[in-house]
């Protein structure tokens, strides 16, 4: 795939990737969003009612 290059370490394994954002900017956004979701999966959640109540107090 053009615009995507892998960085290979001294053992011959892929260790990083370089993405041409002009070609694949949307791909990066999707990947980044998925990482953020995974990172935040154990954060406390709020129900819709809790959010509405907080805004109604203001």
Legacy VTK file of the C-alpha trace (Angstrom):
# vtk DataFile Version 3.0
C-alpha trace
ASCII
DATASET POLYDATA
POINTS 58 float
0.000 0.000 0.000
1.540 3.305 -0.978
1.926 5.925 1.725
2.426 3.384 4.513
5.946 2.258 5.437
7.059 -0.011 8.240
10.149 0.590 10.337
12.051 -2.662 10.861
14.210 -3.202 13.950
17.629 -4.902 13.966
15.930 -8.298 14.445
13.904 -7.824 11.265
10.584 -7.268 13.051
8.183 -4.422 12.388
8.509 -1.923 15.225
6.742 1.192 13.918
4.811 2.548 10.982
5.040 5.794 9.042
1.745 6.932 7.512
1.472 9.624 4.839
-1.289 11.738 6.359
-2.039 13.464 3.079
-3.006 10.081 1.624
-4.300 8.282 4.702
-5.345 10.958 7.196
-8.785 9.398 7.715
-7.174 6.011 8.379
-5.037 7.578 11.114
-8.064 9.299 12.667
-9.936 5.987 12.850
-6.909 4.214 14.321
-6.370 6.978 16.888
-10.054 6.953 17.894
-9.919 3.177 18.413
-6.843 3.569 20.636
-8.571 6.232 22.745
-11.633 3.996 23.188
-9.432 1.101 24.320
-7.496 3.363 26.685
-10.672 4.708 28.314
-12.626 1.451 28.587
-12.165 1.207 32.369
-12.998 4.837 33.144
-16.156 5.472 35.171
-19.290 5.995 33.117
-22.151 8.453 33.507
-25.735 7.770 32.526
-27.620 10.175 30.304
-29.777 11.139 33.307
-26.645 12.029 35.321
-25.345 14.263 32.532
-28.737 15.970 32.092
-28.984 16.586 35.837
-25.523 18.134 35.910
-26.386 20.502 33.064
-29.759 21.414 34.536
-28.047 22.552 37.763
-26.094 25.156 35.788
LINES 1 59
58 0 1 2 3 4 5 6 7 8 9 10 11 12 13 14 15 16 17 18 19 20 21 22 23 24 25 26 27 28 29 30 31 32 33 34 35 36 37 38 39 40 41 42 43 44 45 46 47 48 49 50 51 52 53 54 55 56 57
